Amino acid sequence: MEVQDIIEHGGDYFLPNLSIDFVIIGYKEDELKCLLLRIGDKWALPGGYIELDESVDTAVGRILMQRTGLERPHLKFLSVFGDKDRKFDTDFKAFFQRKGMPWRDDYWINNRFVTLAFYSLVDIDHTHPIPGEFDEAAEWFSFEQLPEMWMDHKSIVMAARDRLKNDIKHEQVTYNLLPKDFTMPQLHQLHQTILKENIDRSRFQKKMLASGLFERLPQLKKETPGRNPYLYRLKK
């Protein structure tokens, strides 16, 4: 669908005043990263709108597939964001003027929007970001160095960061951020990065193995001389 068609006739295709946004989280070089899309001179979360004839769940799966190329990645509902002044009219107007495209104040996307936000944990190396109709680039950013973002999107990102810190204290989901096969030192470092604190390695490994979620592979990871850690993967 062309951008101009979405702007002028999107109200005929999508539910009004409701959107979906994703905080897609990856992990690379001991850094937690977030996937963002550039729209004009600012960055935004991957997201989209719900078609009139589809369920929210179907829309979530469709948009996530379009943005990441992943069919069934880890996904959790984050929250509803709907401040009374949550409108993107100023940002959209600047974007269209910059592109030399026609603009009207009565476009449907100028209205207040409530968004359903989700967060997803993915393996960066198997994620293939796909910019949408409005996006000019897709890049991974460290949570510690986020660029200037649209409206409340930075607040949504930080809410997902806090939720992840809390969630991993109650359930084991962080393996979604690692390759299929990983070592306990890698998992340990990942948890330290998320929690921003030092964790006793021996106690951590005992806790992970006691969970019964992981199986040790017979082969050793041979990257350095001397003792090498075993590889693990999630049990089927």
C-alpha positions in Angstrom: 0.0 0.0 0.0 1.4 3.4 -1.0 2.1 6.0 1.7 -0.3 8.6 0.2 -3.1 6.0 0.0 -2.5 5.1 3.7 -2.6 8.7 4.7 -5.7 9.6 2.7 -7.8 6.4 3.0 -6.3 4.5 5.9 -9.5 5.1 7.9 -11.2 2.9 5.4 -8.8 0.0 6.1 -7.8 0.2 9.7 -9.4 0.5 13.1 -9.5 4.2 14.1 -7.4 5.6 16.9 -5.6 2.3 17.7 -2.1 1.1 16.9 0.4 -1.6 17.8 4.0 -1.0 18.7 6.8 -3.4 19.4 9.9 -3.1 21.5 12.1 -5.7 19.8 15.1 -6.5 22.0 18.3 -8.2 20.9 21.7 -8.8 22.4 25.1 -8.4 20.8 28.6 -7.8 22.1 27.4 -7.8 25.7 24.9 -5.0 25.0 21.2 -5.1 25.1 19.8 -3.5 21.9 16.5 -2.2 20.6 15.4 -2.2 17.0 14.3 1.2 15.7 13.1 2.7 12.4 14.0 6.1 11.1 11.1 8.3 10.0 12.4 11.8 9.0 15.0 13.0 11.4 13.7 10.9 14.4 13.4 7.2 15.2 10.4 5.2 16.1 9.4 1.7 17.3 8.3 -0.9 14.7 4.5 -1.0 14.6 1.4 -0.8 12.5 -2.4 -0.7 12.5 -5.1 -3.3 12.9 -7.2 -4.0 9.8 -10.9 -3.7 10.1 -11.5 -7.4 9.4 -8.7 -9.0 11.6 -8.3 -9.7 15.2 -5.7 -8.0 17.4 -3.7 -11.3 17.7 -3.7 -11.7 13.9 -2.5 -8.1 13.5 0.3 -8.6 16.0 1.6 -11.7 14.2 1.3 -10.0 10.8 3.1 -6.8 11.8 5.8 -8.6 13.7 6.5 -10.8 10.7 6.6 -7.8 8.4 9.0 -6.0 10.6 11.4 -8.8 11.6 10.9 -11.7 9.2 10.2 -13.9 12.3 7.1 -16.1 12.3 6.8 -17.0 16.0 9.4 -15.2 18.1 9.1 -14.7 21.9 6.4 -12.1 22.5 4.8 -10.6 25.6 2.2 -7.9 26.1 3.7 -4.8 27.7 1.0 -2.2 28.4 -1.5 0.2 26.9 -0.2 3.7 26.2 -2.9 6.3 25.7 -2.0 9.8 27.1 -4.8 12.3 26.4 -2.5 14.3 24.1 -0.9 11.3 22.4 -1.0 12.6 18.8 1.7 12.5 16.1 0.3 15.3 13.9 3.3 17.6 14.3 5.9 14.9 13.6 3.9 13.6 10.6 3.4 17.1 9.1 7.2 17.8 9.4 7.9 14.4 7.7 5.6 15.0 4.8 6.8 18.6 4.2 10.4 17.3 4.2 9.4 14.8 1.5 7.5 17.4 -0.5 4.3 15.4 -0.2 0.8 16.9 0.2 -0.5 17.3 3.7 -3.9 18.1 5.3 -4.8 18.6 8.9 -7.9 16.3 8.6 -5.9 13.1 7.8 -6.9 10.3 10.1 -3.4 9.7 11.5 -3.6 13.2 13.0 -6.0 12.0 15.6 -5.2 10.8 19.1 -3.9 7.2 19.1 -3.9 4.6 21.8 -1.3 1.9 21.3 -1.0 -1.7 22.4 2.7 -2.2 23.2 4.4 -5.6 23.2 8.0 -6.6 23.7 9.9 -9.4 21.9 13.2 -11.1 22.7 15.0 -12.1 19.5 18.4 -13.5 18.3 19.8 -10.5 16.3 21.6 -12.7 13.9 18.4 -14.3 12.8 16.3 -11.2 12.7 16.0 -9.3 9.4 14.5 -5.8 9.9 12.2 -4.6 7.2 11.3 -0.9 7.1 7.7 -0.1 6.5 6.0 2.4 4.2 7.0 5.4 6.2 10.5 4.2 7.3 13.8 5.2 5.8 16.1 2.9 7.7 16.2 0.2 10.4 19.0 -0.1 13.0 19.8 -1.6 16.3 20.5 0.8 19.1 22.0 0.2 22.6 19.5 0.9 25.4 22.3 3.1 26.8 22.5 5.3 23.6 19.0 5.8 22.3 18.5 8.4 19.6 15.9 11.1 19.5 12.5 9.3 19.2 9.0 10.1 18.2 6.5 11.2 20.9 6.4 8.7 23.8 8.3 5.9 22.1 11.4 6.3 24.4 9.1 5.9 27.4 7.7 2.7 25.9 11.3 1.4 25.3 12.3 2.1 28.9 9.1 0.5 30.2 10.0 -2.7 28.3 13.5 -2.5 29.7 12.2 -2.4 33.3 9.6 -5.2 32.6 12.4 -7.5 31.3 14.4 -6.9 34.4 11.4 -7.9 36.5 10.3 -10.8 34.3 13.6 -12.7 34.4 13.4 -12.8 38.2 10.3 -15.0 37.8 10.7 -16.9 34.6 13.5 -18.0 32.2 13.1 -16.3 28.8 16.5 -14.9 28.2 17.7 -17.8 26.0 15.6 -16.2 23.3 18.3 -13.5 23.0 21.1 -16.1 22.4 21.9 -18.4 19.5 20.3 -21.8 19.6 23.4 -23.3 21.2 25.0 -21.3 24.0 27.3 -21.6 27.0 26.4 -21.0 30.7 29.0 -18.2 30.8 27.2 -16.5 27.9 23.8 -16.8 29.7 25.4 -15.6 32.9 26.8 -12.5 31.3 23.5 -11.8 29.6 21.7 -11.8 33.0 24.3 -9.5 34.4 23.8 -7.1 31.5 20.0 -7.1 31.9 20.0 -6.7 35.7 23.1 -4.3 35.7 24.6 -6.2 38.6 27.1 -8.8 39.4 25.8 -12.4 39.8 27.7 -15.2 41.5 28.5 -17.5 38.5 28.4 -20.8 40.4 25.1 -20.2 42.0 23.7 -18.9 38.7 24.7 -22.0 36.8 23.3 -24.3 39.5 20.0 -22.4 39.4 19.8 -22.7 35.6 20.6 -26.4 35.5 18.1 -27.0 38.3 15.4 -25.4 36.3 15.4 -28.5 34.0 14.9 -26.3 30.9 18.3 -26.9 29.3 20.2 -29.9 28.0 23.9 -30.1 27.8 25.3 -31.0 24.3 28.0 -33.7 24.0 30.5 -31.5 22.1 32.6 -28.8 23.7 32.9 -25.3 22.3 36.5 -25.2 21.0 37.4 -21.6 20.5 40.3 -21.1 22.9 43.0 -23.3 24.2 42.6 -25.0 27.6 39.3 -25.6 29.3 36.2 -24.9 27.2 32.6 -24.5 28.5 29.9 -27.0 27.4 27.2 -25.9 25.0 23.6 -26.0 26.1 20.3 -25.6 24.4 16.6 -25.4 25.3 15.1 -28.9 25.8 12.5 -29.8 23.2 
